[in-house]
Amino acid sequence: MAKIEQEFASVARTQGDWAAKPFLPRQPIPDIGSTRIDGERFHSREFMQREWDMIWTRTWNIGCHVSELEEAGDFRVHSLGKESLLFVRGADDVIRGFFNICQHRGNILCQSREGAVERFKCPFHGWEWNLDGTLRQVMHPQLFPQFRAGIPTEELALPPLKVELWGGWVWFNMDPAAGPLTDFLGEAGRHLESYQLERYQLIDHKSFEWAGNWKHAHDAFNESYHFEALHPEFLNFAEGFDVPIELLGIHSRMLNFNHTVSEILPDRSEMTDFRKRMLGQPEGYDGEAKDVHLAIVAQKRAQQGRSHIAYERLNDEQLAHQYHYTFFPGTTFTSTPEMSIVFRYRPHESDPGYCYYDFLITRHDPPGTPRPDHEHRLYRHHELPNYAVAFDGSFDPVLANVLQQDGTNMPTMQQGTASRGFRGMILGEQEVRLRHFHQTIDRYLRGDFPVNGDR
């Protein structure tokens, strides 16, 4: 057992029969093999097409936040691979999703990312659809001999997506035969329900086009083994060495220890100015830097029943540390009682050498707090910003720089895995989530499509 687990176990307690199963005492990391992971899967256009056909068009993914569709007529357009997808709240208050395609000539129907409308009108020839996807108007139907016996309105409706709401997010599936979302999320989804994520507000959303395959982005954010080399400053307020990991069917999770100092560092006691800023210790705390997380737990337990956050629903681990859950194929939730961040890893529409990485921040504000204004922006690979400037106060500059460090690896990972000199990835125990992820990809490509995420 790592030092931090021994320290935490001495005070941690279970508060009841929680939806979120604690990590501690940790489970052994399963042995799922040691075969190298080939580099071709990051570069092959054939592999990319198979992923599209067998994975992306058959799995549940996040389209937008429910709060973005607050009133009837509010819509958001979301891109996944080659598809443009449209989400809208109807006049009947139902949120629906459609392929964002005009059924006349195949034009992209709604060409703004967001807005509010009473109907959707194609800018090319003026065909119109209602908010529920039904055909509203064909411009001059008498010019179409196909319509002499009547307009086939059902055939010309916008093709629907399967849509369900969970955790404050609008999820979609392109497969009309897909099973229920909660079955797909499985045990991992049930764990996260303890946070009441539907109460969190979306406060920022930035997207980055990276010069690397989407699987490189996934792999970068699903292990903490790289913290010591790539993010050494992180170790002053988090633990990145030998963290608890669990595989949950086709999904997985790990525990990121927060408000502490990594056992890798020789001095875990001194409260430096940097540590004071980043550890978030309670007012008046005079203990060692490594023990701040213990004080955080005590502080939040003392607020239990007097806060808008239902701390009583959460186990002690959740009060101080980050629960990091990834849902196959491309959605990660990394959550605390106060904030939950969603990462989306999306394939490029045509080139396996590029991908899109979305960073969506939600915050658990008190009821009645006005929804914060934020501006979504997509940064192309040739115009990547200073990330601290891009988030402009919605995300700590130190953490934004950590994110930027991860992004800088993408082009070099893409280049290196294409080399004749690369023999395949060697993955250790702390990278077992990556091995499990790539094995799940292979499973889908073999035609094994689990309806239940626990399988």
MARTISE-677758 format. One record per residue: residue in one letter; y, x, z of N, C-alpha, C in turn. Coordinates in steps of 0.2 Angstrom, whole numbers, padded with zeros to 4 digits, always signed. Last residue first. Layout:
BEGIN
AYXZYXZYXZ/...
//
This chain:
BEGIN
R-0027-0101-0096-0034-0099-0100-0033-0092-0102/D-0016-0106-0092-0020-0103-0087-0026-0100-0090/G-0010-0113-0102-0008-0106-0101-0012-0102-0096/N-0019-0123-0113-0017-0122-0106-0016-0114-0105/V-0022-0121-0126-0017-0126-0124-0015-0125-0117/P-0025-0106-0135-0026-0110-0128-0020-0115-0127/F-0031-0102-0149-0025-0105-0147-0025-0109-0141/D-0038-0091-0158-0039-0094-0151-0032-0096-0149/G-0036-0084-0170-0037-0091-0170-0039-0094-0164/R-0033-0071-0170-0041-0072-0171-0042-0080-0171/L-0021-0071-0165-0022-0069-0172-0029-0070-0174/Y-0022-0073-0152-0020-0079-0156-0021-0077-0164/R-0028-0061-0148-0032-0067-0147-0029-0073-0152/D-0017-0052-0151-0023-0052-0155-0028-0058-0154/I-0008-0057-0141-0007-0057-0148-0013-0057-0152/T-0016-0053-0130-0015-0060-0131-0013-0061-0138/Q-0015-0039-0131-0022-0042-0132-0021-0050-0133/H-0002-0038-0128-0004-0036-0135-0011-0039-0136/F-0001-0042-0115+0003-0046-0120+0000-0044-0127/H-0010-0033-0109-0012-0040-0109-0008-0044-0114/R-0002-0021-0111-0008-0022-0114-0011-0029-0114/L+0009-0025-0103+0010-0024-0110+0003-0024-0114/R+0004-0026-0090+0007-0032-0093+0008-0031-0101/V+0001-0013-0087-0005-0018-0089-0002-0024-0092/E+0009-0003-0083+0010-0006-0090+0005-0011-0092/Q+0003+0002-0072+0010-0001-0072+0012-0004-0078/E-0008+0009-0077-0009+0003-0074-0002-0001-0073/G-0003+0014-0094-0006+0015-0087-0006+0008-0084/L-0007+0017-0111-0004+0012-0106-0007+0013-0099/I-0003+0024-0125-0007+0025-0120-0004+0022-0114/M-0001+0019-0142+0002+0019-0136-0004+0020-0130/G-0005+0031-0156-0006+0024-0152-0003+0025-0145/R-0002+0042-0162-0009+0041-0162-0010+0034-0158/F+0010+0049-0172+0009+0044-0167+0002+0042-0167/G+0012+0056-0184+0010+0060-0178+0009+0055-0172/R+0017+0048-0193+0010+0050-0194+0008+0054-0188/S+0027+0035-0185+0026+0042-0187+0018+0043-0188/A+0031+0023-0181+0029+0023-0188+0027+0030-0190/T+0035+0025-0168+0029+0022-0169+0026+0021-0176/G+0048+0031-0170+0042+0035-0168+0036+0032-0169/Q+0056+0020-0175+0055+0026-0179+0049+0030-0177/Q+0056+0012-0164+0054+0009-0170+0052+0015-0175/M+0061+0020-0154+0054+0017-0153+0051+0015-0160/T+0074+0022-0159+0069+0028-0158+0062+0025-0157/P+0079+0009-0158+0078+0012-0165+0073+0018-0164/M+0078+0006-0144+0075+0002-0149+0074+0006-0155/N+0085+0013-0134+0078+0015-0135+0075+0012-0142/T+0096+0006-0131+0097+0012-0135+0090+0014-0137/G+0092-0005-0123+0094-0006-0130+0094+0000-0134/D+0092+0001-0110+0086-0001-0113+0087-0002-0121/Q+0105+0004-0109+0101+0010-0109+0094+0007-0112/Q+0110-0009-0107+0112-0005-0113+0108+0001-0114/L+0105-0012-0095+0103-0016-0101+0105-0012-0107/V+0113-0003-0087+0106-0003-0087+0103-0006-0093/N+0126-0009-0090+0124-0002-0092+0117-0001-0092/A+0124-0020-0082+0125-0021-0090+0124-0014-0093/L+0123-0015-0070+0117-0018-0072+0118-0019-0080/V+0137-0011-0069+0131-0006-0068+0125-0009-0071/P+0144-0023-0070+0144-0017-0075+0139-0012-0075/D+0136-0039-0068+0139-0032-0065+0139-0027-0070/F+0142-0052-0078+0136-0048-0076+0139-0041-0073/S+0154-0057-0080+0149-0062-0079+0142-0058-0076/G+0163-0047-0084+0163-0050-0078+0158-0055-0076/D+0160-0045-0099+0166-0047-0096+0166-0050-0089/F+0150-0043-0107+0149-0048-0102+0155-0050-0098/A+0156-0033-0115+0153-0039-0118+0152-0044-0113/V+0158-0023-0106+0164-0026-0109+0161-0033-0112/A+0145-0019-0104+0149-0021-0098+0155-0025-0101/Y+0141-0014-0116+0138-0020-0114+0142-0023-0108/N+0150-0010-0130+0149-0008-0123+0147-0014-0119/P+0141-0017-0144+0147-0016-0140+0145-0011-0134/L+0135-0014-0160+0133-0015-0153+0139-0013-0149/E+0136-0015-0174+0142-0016-0170+0141-0017-0163/H+0124-0014-0180+0129-0009-0182+0135-0010-0178/H+0117-0025-0176+0115-0019-0174+0120-0013-0175/R+0128-0038-0170+0124-0035-0175+0122-0028-0173/Y+0129-0049-0157+0132-0043-0159+0126-0040-0164/L+0134-0065-0155+0129-0061-0158+0132-0055-0160/R+0141-0074-0141+0142-0070-0147+0136-0066-0149/H+0147-0088-0133+0141-0085-0135+0144-0080-0141/E+0158-0089-0119+0158-0088-0127+0151-0085-0129/H+0161-0100-0106+0158-0094-0109+0158-0094-0116/D+0166-0108-0092+0167-0107-0099+0164-0101-0101/P+0156-0116-0079+0160-0111-0082+0160-0110-0089/R+0158-0133-0073+0154-0128-0078+0158-0122-0080/P+0163-0134-0057+0164-0135-0064+0160-0130-0068/T+0152-0140-0044+0156-0134-0047+0157-0135-0054/G+0144-0150-0040+0151-0152-0041+0155-0146-0044/P+0134-0140-0029+0135-0146-0033+0143-0148-0034/P+0136-0122-0030+0136-0128-0026+0137-0134-0031/D+0126-0113-0042+0132-0115-0039+0131-0121-0035/H+0116-0103-0047+0115-0108-0043+0121-0110-0039/R+0117-0098-0065+0119-0097-0058+0118-0103-0054/T+0110-0089-0079+0112-0095-0075+0113-0094-0068/I+0112-0080-0094+0113-0080-0086+0114-0087-0084/L+0103-0073-0106+0106-0080-0104+0106-0080-0096/F+0101-0064-0119+0102-0063-0112+0106-0069-0110/D+0091-0060-0133+0095-0065-0130+0095-0064-0122/Y+0088-0050-0147+0087-0051-0139+0093-0055-0136/Y+0080-0050-0162+0085-0052-0158+0083-0053-0151/C+0075-0036-0173+0074-0042-0169+0080-0044-0165/Y+0068-0026-0186+0074-0028-0182+0071-0034-0178/G+0057-0022-0193+0061-0017-0190+0067-0019-0186/P+0052-0033-0200+0049-0031-0194+0052-0026-0190/D+0062-0044-0208+0061-0037-0207+0058-0036-0200/S+0066-0058-0208+0062-0055-0213+0060-0048-0212/E+0071-0063-0196+0069-0068-0201+0065-0065-0206/H+0065-0055-0181+0069-0056-0186+0067-0060-0192/P+0059-0063-0166+0058-0059-0172+0063-0060-0177/R+0066-0062-0150+0065-0066-0156+0063-0062-0162/Y+0065-0064-0133+0064-0059-0138+0062-0063-0144/R+0076-0068-0120+0072-0071-0126+0071-0065-0131/F+0078-0069-0103+0077-0065-0109+0073-0068-0114/V+0087-0077-0091+0082-0078-0096+0083-0073-0101/I+0090-0076-0074+0092-0074-0080+0086-0075-0085/S+0097-0084-0060+0091-0084-0064+0093-0082-0071/M+0103-0083-0043+0104-0082-0051+0097-0082-0054/E+0099-0086-0030+0106-0087-0032+0107-0087-0040/P+0086-0084-0028+0089-0090-0026+0096-0092-0029/T+0081-0075-0044+0083-0075-0036+0085-0082-0035/S+0071-0071-0058+0075-0075-0054+0076-0073-0046/T+0069-0070-0074+0069-0065-0068+0074-0068-0064/F+0058-0075-0087+0063-0077-0082+0063-0072-0076/T+0056-0073-0104+0056-0070-0098+0061-0073-0093/T+0048-0076-0119+0053-0079-0114+0051-0076-0107/G+0038-0075-0130+0045-0072-0130+0050-0074-0125/P+0025-0082-0130+0026-0075-0132+0033-0072-0131/F+0022-0081-0113+0020-0079-0120+0023-0084-0125/F+0033-0078-0100+0029-0083-0104+0028-0081-0111/T+0035-0068-0086+0035-0069-0094+0030-0074-0097/Y+0044-0066-0072+0039-0070-0075+0040-0070-0083/H+0049-0060-0057+0049-0058-0064+0043-0061-0068/Y+0058-0062-0043+0052-0064-0047+0053-0064-0054/Q+0066-0050-0033+0066-0054-0040+0059-0056-0042/H+0070-0053-0016+0067-0049-0021+0067-0054-0028/A+0074-0061-0005+0077-0055-0006+0075-0051-0012/L+0067-0073-0006+0074-0073-0003+0077-0067-0005/Q+0054-0071-0011+0059-0074-0015+0066-0074-0013/E+0048-0066+0001+0049-0062-0005+0054-0065-0009/D+0047-0078+0009+0052-0073+0011+0053-0068+0005/N+0047-0093-0002+0044-0088+0003+0049-0082+0004/L+0057-0108-0002+0055-0101-0005+0052-0097+0000/R+0062-0119+0003+0057-0120-0002+0054-0113-0004/E+0072-0116+0011+0066-0118+0014+0060-0119+0009/Y+0083-0114+0003+0079-0108+0005+0072-0110+0008/A+0090-0123-0007+0085-0125-0003+0080-0119-0001/I+0107-0121-0007+0101-0118-0010+0096-0120-0005/H+0118-0126+0000+0116-0130-0006+0109-0127-0009/S+0114-0124+0017+0116-0121+0011+0114-0126+0005/R+0108-0127+0029+0115-0128+0029+0118-0125+0022/G+0095-0125+0028+0097-0132+0030+0104-0133+0030/Q+0097-0108+0031+0092-0113+0029+0094-0120+0032/Q+0103-0098+0036+0107-0102+0032+0103-0109+0030/A+0093-0090+0041+0098-0093+0046+0102-0098+0043/R+0087-0086+0030+0083-0090+0034+0088-0094+0039/K+0097-0077+0026+0096-0083+0022+0092-0088+0026/Q+0096-0067+0035+0102-0070+0034+0101-0077+0031/A+0083-0062+0034+0085-0065+0040+0092-0069+0039/V+0084-0057+0021+0079-0062+0022+0081-0066+0029/I+0093-0047+0023+0095-0052+0018+0090-0058+0019/A+0087-0038+0031+0092-0042+0034+0094-0048+0029/L+0077-0033+0022+0075-0037+0028+0081-0041+0031/H+0085-0027+0013+0082-0033+0011+0079-0037+0017/V+0090-0015+0020+0094-0021+0018+0091-0027+0017/D+0083-0004+0022+0081-0010+0025+0085-0016+0024/K+0088+0007+0015+0081+0004+0013+0079-0002+0016/A+0099+0010+0023+0100+0007+0016+0093+0004+0014/E+0098+0005+0040+0097+0010+0035+0097+0006+0028/G+0112-0005+0048+0105-0002+0048+0104+0003+0042/D+0123-0013+0050+0123-0005+0051+0117-0002+0051/Y+0132-0026+0044+0125-0023+0044+0126-0015+0045/G+0143-0034+0042+0142-0031+0049+0135-0027+0049/E+0137-0045+0030+0143-0042+0034+0141-0040+0041/P+0122-0039+0021+0126-0044+0025+0132-0041+0029/Q+0122-0029+0006+0121-0030+0013+0125-0035+0017/G+0121-0026-0008+0123-0032-0006+0121-0034+0002/L+0119-0014-0015+0114-0017-0010+0115-0024-0008/M+0130-0009-0021+0125-0013-0025+0120-0016-0021/R+0140-0004-0012+0142-0009-0018+0136-0013-0020/K+0132+0004-0005+0136-0001-0001+0138-0006-0007/R+0128+0013-0014+0123+0009-0012+0127+0003-0008/F+0141+0020-0017+0137+0016-0022+0132+0011-0019/D+0143+0025-0004+0148+0020-0007+0144+0016-0012/T+0127+0026+0005+0133+0029+0001+0137+0023-0001/M+0119+0026+0018+0123+0021+0015+0129+0024+0011/E+0104+0034+0020+0111+0035+0020+0114+0029+0016/S+0090+0032+0018+0093+0029+0024+0101+0029+0023/R+0082+0038+0009+0082+0031+0009+0087+0028+0014/D+0081+0053+0001+0085+0050+0006+0085+0042+0005/P+0072+0055-0010+0071+0058-0003+0075+0055+0003/L+0065+0042-0019+0071+0046-0017+0070+0049-0010/I+0054+0034-0020+0054+0040-0024+0060+0044-0022/E+0056+0022-0014+0053+0027-0010+0052+0034-0014/S+0072+0015-0017+0066+0017-0019+0063+0023-0015/V+0080+0004-0006+0080+0011-0009+0073+0013-0011/T+0085-0013-0008+0082-0008-0005+0083-0001-0009/H+0088-0025-0015+0091-0024-0009+0087-0018-0005/N+0071-0029-0023+0079-0028-0023+0081-0027-0016/F+0057-0027-0032+0060-0026-0025+0067-0025-0026/N+0050-0037-0043+0055-0032-0042+0058-0032-0036/L+0034-0041-0047+0039-0042-0041+0043-0036-0042/M+0028-0049-0061+0028-0044-0057+0034-0045-0052/R+0016-0059-0072+0022-0058-0068+0022-0052-0064/S+0011-0068-0087+0011-0063-0082+0017-0063-0078/H+0001-0078-0098+0007-0076-0095+0006-0070-0090/I-0012-0083-0101-0008-0079-0106-0002-0077-0104/G-0017-0080-0084-0019-0083-0091-0016-0079-0096/L-0008-0070-0077-0009-0077-0076-0010-0081-0082/L-0008-0055-0069-0009-0058-0075-0011-0065-0074/E+0003-0046-0058-0002-0051-0059-0002-0054-0066/I+0009-0032-0048+0008-0035-0055+0002-0040-0055/P+0020-0023-0038+0014-0028-0038+0015-0032-0045/V+0024-0006-0043+0026-0013-0041+0020-0018-0041/D+0027+0008-0044+0021+0005-0042+0022-0002-0039/F+0044+0009-0043+0038+0013-0043+0032+0009-0040/G+0057+0004-0042+0054+0004-0048+0047+0007-0049/E+0067-0005-0031+0061-0001-0031+0058-0002-0038/A+0085-0003-0029+0079-0007-0031+0073-0002-0031/F+0096+0005-0027+0096-0002-0024+0090-0006-0027/N+0093+0017-0032+0097+0017-0026+0098+0010-0023/L+0087+0016-0044+0083+0017-0038+0086+0017-0032/F+0097+0015-0054+0093+0009-0051+0090+0010-0045/E+0099+0028-0058+0104+0024-0053+0101+0018-0050/P+0089+0030-0068+0089+0033-0061+0094+0030-0056/H+0083+0024-0080+0088+0020-0075+0088+0024-0068/L+0074+0032-0086+0079+0029-0090+0085+0026-0085/A+0065+0037-0075+0068+0042-0081+0074+0039-0084/E+0063+0027-0066+0065+0033-0064+0068+0038-0069/F+0059+0015-0074+0066+0015-0071+0068+0023-0069/H+0048+0014-0081+0053+0018-0084+0059+0019-0080/Y+0040+0005-0074+0038+0012-0074+0043+0016-0077/S+0042-0008-0075+0047-0005-0071+0045+0003-0071/E+0039-0019-0089+0037-0014-0084+0042-0011-0081/N+0045-0028-0097+0040-0030-0094+0036-0025-0090/F+0055-0023-0106+0057-0027-0100+0051-0030-0096/A+0049-0017-0117+0054-0013-0113+0056-0017-0106/D+0041-0026-0123+0038-0021-0119+0043-0017-0114/H+0051-0034-0130+0046-0037-0125+0044-0032-0120/A+0055-0024-0139+0060-0027-0134+0056-0030-0128/H+0044-0022-0146+0047-0016-0142+0052-0019-0137/K+0042-0034-0152+0037-0032-0147+0040-0026-0143/W+0052-0035-0162+0053-0039-0156+0048-0037-0150/N+0057-0018-0168+0052-0024-0168+0053-0028-0161/G+0074-0013-0170+0067-0012-0168+0063-0019-0168/A+0088-0013-0168+0085-0010-0174+0078-0008-0172/W+0094-0029-0162+0092-0022-0161+0088-0020-0167/E+0107-0040-0160+0102-0038-0165+0100-0031-0164/F+0109-0049-0145+0110-0043-0148+0105-0042-0154/S+0119-0062-0137+0113-0060-0141+0115-0053-0145/K+0123-0070-0122+0125-0065-0127+0119-0063-0131/H+0130-0081-0111+0124-0080-0116+0127-0075-0122/D+0133-0088-0095+0135-0083-0101+0128-0083-0105/I+0130-0098-0087+0137-0095-0086+0138-0090-0091/L+0122-0113-0083+0123-0108-0088+0130-0105-0088/Q+0117-0117-0067+0122-0118-0072+0122-0112-0077/Y+0103-0124-0059+0107-0119-0060+0111-0120-0066/R+0094-0135-0057+0101-0135-0054+0105-0129-0055/E+0082-0131-0063+0086-0136-0066+0093-0137-0063/L+0076-0123-0054+0080-0120-0059+0084-0125-0063/Q+0070-0123-0041+0074-0129-0044+0079-0126-0049/Y+0061-0114-0036+0068-0112-0037+0072-0118-0038/S+0048-0119-0038+0051-0119-0031+0058-0117-0031/E+0044-0117-0051+0047-0124-0049+0050-0124-0042/L+0038-0106-0052+0045-0106-0053+0048-0112-0051/H+0024-0110-0051+0027-0105-0046+0035-0106-0046/R+0022-0117-0062+0022-0121-0056+0025-0116-0050/G+0022-0107-0072+0027-0112-0072+0028-0116-0065/A+0010-0101-0069+0017-0097-0068+0022-0102-0068/E+0000-0111-0071+0002-0109-0064+0009-0105-0064/G+0007-0118-0086+0002-0116-0081+0004-0115-0074/L+0014-0119-0098+0017-0114-0093+0012-0113-0088/F+0005-0128-0105+0006-0122-0108+0009-0117-0102/D+0007-0139-0096+0000-0136-0097+0001-0129-0100/T+0020-0142-0098+0018-0140-0092+0011-0137-0092/L+0020-0146-0112+0023-0140-0110+0021-0137-0103/P+0005-0152-0119+0011-0153-0115+0013-0146-0113/G+0000-0146-0136-0001-0149-0129+0005-0149-0125/A+0004-0149-0153+0004-0145-0147+0003-0149-0141/A+0004-0155-0165-0002-0156-0161-0002-0152-0155/P+0016-0150-0171+0015-0157-0169+0009-0159-0165/D+0023-0135-0168+0016-0138-0170+0016-0145-0167/M+0035-0130-0164+0034-0132-0171+0028-0136-0172/N+0042-0134-0148+0036-0132-0152+0036-0135-0159/F+0054-0131-0136+0052-0134-0142+0045-0131-0144/W+0064-0135-0121+0059-0131-0125+0057-0135-0131/V+0079-0133-0113+0076-0137-0119+0071-0133-0122/W+0080-0131-0096+0080-0128-0102+0077-0133-0107/G+0078-0134-0082+0085-0134-0085+0086-0132-0092/G+0065-0134-0081+0069-0129-0078+0076-0128-0080/W+0062-0143-0096+0059-0139-0090+0063-0134-0087/L+0059-0155-0108+0063-0151-0104+0060-0149-0098/E+0052-0154-0125+0052-0156-0118+0057-0152-0114/V+0049-0158-0141+0054-0156-0137+0052-0158-0130/K+0043-0155-0157+0041-0157-0151+0046-0154-0146/L+0054-0158-0171+0051-0154-0166+0048-0157-0160/P+0054-0168-0186+0055-0167-0179+0052-0161-0176/P+0064-0168-0201+0057-0167-0198+0058-0165-0190/L+0074-0182-0204+0074-0175-0202+0067-0174-0199/A+0068-0194-0216+0071-0192-0209+0070-0185-0208/L+0062-0197-0228+0068-0193-0228+0071-0192-0221/E+0052-0206-0225+0050-0199-0228+0056-0194-0228/E+0059-0216-0220+0055-0213-0216+0053-0206-0218/T+0066-0221-0232+0070-0218-0226+0065-0214-0221/P+0065-0221-0247+0060-0220-0242+0063-0217-0236/I+0075-0234-0254+0075-0227-0252+0070-0226-0246/G+0068-0244-0268+0070-0243-0261+0070-0236-0259/A+0065-0243-0281+0061-0248-0277+0063-0248-0269/R+0073-0233-0285+0074-0240-0288+0070-0245-0284/F+0072-0220-0281+0074-0225-0276+0075-0232-0279/Q+0070-0212-0292+0065-0212-0287+0066-0218-0282/P+0082-0211-0299+0077-0216-0301+0071-0217-0296/F+0097-0210-0292+0090-0207-0291+0085-0213-0294/L+0109-0216-0293+0108-0210-0297+0101-0207-0297/Q+0110-0225-0282+0108-0227-0289+0107-0222-0294/P+0115-0218-0271+0107-0218-0272+0105-0221-0279/H+0127-0211-0267+0126-0214-0273+0118-0214-0275/M+0121-0202-0254+0127-0202-0258+0125-0205-0265/V+0112-0210-0241+0111-0206-0247+0118-0207-0252/Q+0113-0211-0224+0116-0212-0230+0114-0207-0235/R+0104-0209-0213+0110-0214-0212+0112-0216-0219/L+0088-0206-0207+0092-0206-0213+0098-0211-0212/T+0086-0201-0190+0084-0206-0196+0090-0205-0201/G+0089-0192-0180+0086-0190-0185+0084-0194-0191/D+0097-0198-0170+0090-0198-0169+0086-0195-0175/L+0110-0197-0176+0108-0192-0170+0101-0192-0169/N+0108-0199-0194+0109-0201-0187+0107-0196-0182/W+0113-0190-0208+0108-0192-0204+0111-0194-0197/E+0118-0190-0226+0120-0191-0219+0114-0193-0215/W+0124-0181-0240+0119-0185-0237+0120-0185-0229/G+0134-0173-0246+0136-0178-0242+0131-0183-0239/H+0131-0161-0253+0131-0168-0257+0132-0174-0253/F+0135-0151-0244+0134-0150-0251+0135-0156-0255/P+0136-0153-0230+0142-0151-0234+0141-0151-0241/C+0128-0167-0223+0127-0161-0227+0133-0159-0231/K+0131-0173-0207+0132-0173-0214+0132-0167-0218/F+0126-0182-0193+0125-0175-0197+0126-0176-0204/R+0137-0190-0182+0131-0190-0187+0131-0183-0190/E+0146-0187-0172+0143-0194-0172+0137-0195-0177/V+0146-0172-0163+0147-0176-0169+0144-0183-0168/A+0151-0156-0157+0149-0163-0155+0151-0168-0161/G+0143-0140-0156+0149-0145-0157+0147-0151-0155/E+0137-0124-0163+0138-0129-0158+0143-0134-0160/R+0136-0117-0175+0131-0116-0170+0131-0121-0165/S+0137-0125-0191+0140-0123-0185+0135-0122-0180/Q+0129-0132-0200+0131-0125-0201+0135-0122-0196/C+0117-0142-0203+0122-0141-0198+0124-0134-0198/L+0108-0140-0214+0112-0146-0213+0118-0145-0209/I+0105-0129-0227+0105-0129-0220+0110-0135-0218/N+0097-0138-0241+0103-0134-0238+0102-0134-0230/G+0087-0145-0248+0085-0139-0243+0091-0135-0241/R+0091-0156-0255+0090-0149-0259+0088-0144-0254/H+0088-0166-0245+0089-0167-0252+0088-0161-0256/Q+0086-0164-0232+0080-0166-0236+0081-0168-0243/C+0093-0150-0223+0094-0156-0227+0088-0158-0232/I+0087-0144-0208+0086-0144-0216+0088-0151-0219/N+0083-0140-0195+0090-0141-0197+0090-0140-0205/F+0070-0148-0187+0072-0143-0192+0078-0145-0195/F+0075-0155-0171+0074-0156-0178+0074-0149-0182/G+0074-0163-0155+0075-0157-0159+0072-0158-0166/R+0083-0172-0143+0078-0171-0148+0079-0165-0152/I+0086-0181-0128+0087-0174-0132+0081-0174-0136/V+0093-0197-0126+0087-0193-0127+0089-0186-0130/D+0104-0206-0125+0103-0200-0120+0097-0196-0120/D+0106-0213-0136+0101-0216-0131+0100-0211-0125/A+0113-0205-0145+0116-0210-0141+0112-0214-0136/G+0105-0188-0141+0106-0195-0145+0111-0200-0141/R+0109-0172-0141+0108-0177-0137+0110-0184-0141/V+0100-0160-0151+0105-0164-0150+0104-0170-0145/F+0096-0145-0160+0095-0149-0154+0101-0153-0153/L+0088-0138-0174+0094-0142-0172+0092-0146-0166/L+0085-0122-0182+0083-0128-0178+0089-0131-0174/S+0080-0112-0195+0085-0115-0191+0084-0121-0188/E+0067-0099-0197+0069-0106-0196+0076-0107-0192/K+0062-0087-0197+0065-0089-0203+0068-0096-0203/G+0065-0083-0180+0062-0081-0187+0066-0084-0192/L+0075-0096-0175+0069-0092-0173+0066-0090-0179/S+0091-0101-0170+0087-0098-0175+0081-0095-0172/H+0099-0116-0166+0095-0111-0163+0091-0108-0169/V+0113-0126-0162+0108-0124-0168+0105-0117-0165/R+0116-0141-0153+0116-0133-0153+0111-0132-0159/F+0127-0155-0149+0122-0151-0153+0122-0144-0152/D+0132-0170-0143+0132-0163-0142+0126-0160-0145/G+0129-0184-0144+0132-0180-0150+0133-0173-0149/A+0132-0188-0128+0129-0190-0134+0133-0187-0140/E+0134-0173-0117+0136-0179-0120+0132-0181-0126/E+0127-0160-0115+0129-0165-0109+0131-0172-0112/L+0120-0149-0119+0119-0155-0123+0121-0161-0118/E+0121-0138-0111+0124-0138-0117+0124-0144-0121/S+0112-0141-0101+0119-0142-0100+0124-0141-0106/V+0100-0136-0105+0101-0144-0105+0109-0145-0105/H+0101-0123-0117+0101-0125-0110+0103-0133-0110/C+0089-0121-0130+0095-0120-0127+0095-0123-0120/G+0075-0117-0133+0080-0118-0138+0087-0117-0136/I+0061-0108-0129+0067-0111-0127+0072-0111-0133/N+0044-0112-0134+0049-0107-0134+0056-0111-0132/W+0026-0113-0136+0032-0116-0133+0038-0111-0132/T+0018-0110-0152+0019-0109-0145+0026-0113-0143/R+0016-0110-0166+0011-0114-0162+0012-0114-0154/T+0024-0102-0173+0024-0109-0175+0019-0113-0171/W+0021-0090-0167+0028-0093-0166+0028-0100-0168/I+0007-0088-0171+0010-0088-0164+0016-0092-0164/M+0003-0089-0184-0002-0090-0179+0001-0090-0172/D+0014-0086-0192+0009-0092-0194+0005-0094-0188/W+0019-0075-0186+0023-0081-0188+0019-0087-0188/E+0009-0066-0186+0012-0068-0180+0016-0074-0181/R+0008-0064-0200+0002-0067-0196+0005-0070-0190/Q+0020-0058-0203+0018-0065-0206+0013-0068-0202/M+0018-0046-0196+0023-0050-0195+0022-0057-0197/F+0007-0041-0204+0006-0042-0197+0012-0047-0194/E+0014-0039-0216+0008-0043-0215+0007-0045-0208/R+0023-0029-0212+0025-0036-0214+0020-0041-0214/S+0021-0018-0199+0018-0021-0205+0021-0028-0206/H+0027-0013-0187+0030-0011-0194+0027-0015-0200/F+0020-0014-0176+0027-0015-0175+0031-0014-0182/R+0007-0012-0179+0009-0019-0178+0016-0020-0177/E+0005+0002-0180+0006-0002-0186+0009-0009-0185/G+0002+0008-0169+0009+0007-0170+0010+0003-0176/D-0010+0002-0157-0008+0005-0163-0001+0004-0165/I-0014+0006-0141-0011+0001-0145-0008+0004-0151/R-0030+0013-0135-0023+0014-0138-0021+0008-0142/T-0040+0006-0122-0039+0007-0129-0032+0008-0131/S-0043+0002-0110-0039+0008-0110-0038+0010-0118/G-0046-0013-0100-0047-0008-0105-0042-0003-0105/I-0042-0020-0089-0043-0024-0095-0044-0019-0101/D-0043-0021-0073-0044-0016-0078-0046-0020-0084/P-0029-0028-0063-0036-0029-0066-0037-0023-0072/I-0023-0022-0048-0022-0023-0055-0028-0023-0059/P-0027-0032-0033-0028-0026-0037-0026-0027-0044/Q-0013-0040-0026-0020-0041-0029-0021-0034-0033/R-0004-0038-0010-0005-0037-0018-0012-0038-0020/P+0000-0050+0002-0003-0043+0000-0005-0043-0007/L+0012-0052-0010+0010-0048-0005+0005-0052+0000/F+0017-0062-0019+0013-0056-0021+0010-0052-0016/P+0015-0080-0015+0017-0073-0014+0013-0068-0017/K+0016-0093-0026+0012-0089-0022+0014-0082-0021/A+0027-0106-0025+0026-0099-0027+0022-0095-0023/A+0026-0118-0018+0023-0118-0025+0023-0111-0028/W+0020-0116-0001+0025-0115-0006+0022-0116-0013/D+0017-0121+0013+0013-0121+0007+0017-0122+0001/G+0027-0110+0023+0023-0116+0022+0019-0116+0016/Q+0032-0098+0025+0036-0103+0028+0032-0110+0027/T+0026-0082+0030+0025-0088+0026+0028-0094+0029/R+0035-0068+0033+0031-0073+0035+0031-0078+0030/A+0039-0051+0036+0038-0056+0031+0034-0061+0034/V+0038-0039+0044+0043-0045+0046+0042-0051+0042/S+0029-0031+0039+0030-0031+0046+0034-0037+0048/A+0030-0031+0025+0025-0035+0028+0026-0036+0036/F+0040-0022+0023+0042-0029+0022+0036-0033+0025/E+0034-0010+0025+0040-0012+0029+0041-0019+0029/Q+0023-0010+0016+0022-0010+0023+0028-0012+0027/E+0031-0011+0005+0026-0016+0006+0025-0016+0014/I+0037+0002+0005+0041-0004+0005+0037-0010+0007/K+0026+0011+0003+0030+0010+0009+0034+0004+0010/A+0011+0003-0004+0017+0007-0005+0021+0006+0002/M-0006+0004+0000+0000+0000+0000+0006+0004+0000/
//
